[in-house]
Amino acid sequence: MVMGKHSDKKIATEEEFFKLEQVLNKTADDTYNCLKLLKKELSDYDSRNGNHSSNTAARFMRTDMRNAKDTAMDLKH
């Protein structure tokens, strides 16, 4: 009987970790897509406002967005 409880608990734990993995993967994908859209919107903003130098909104945030994307993809591994 004790072994049965242990097996049930192990199965329940594995199911919870599987659900958590699914949520993390979805969150990572959503974050990646959001940052991709943000980059596009910032580039569009820069184009509309004639920002063509090194001081563009997209360039200002490029490193941070790249780091966030890399971190989001690391969640999937």
Residue pairs with C-beta under 8 A, 6 or more apart in sequence:
24 75
24 76
25 75
25 76
27 72
27 75
28 72
28 73
28 75
28 76
29 72
29 76
31 68
31 69
31 72
32 69
32 72
32 73
35 65
35 68
35 69
35 72
36 69
38 61
38 65
39 58
39 61
39 62
39 65
42 56
42 57
42 58
42 61
43 56
43 58
45 51
45 57
45 58
46 52
46 56
46 57
46 58
51 57
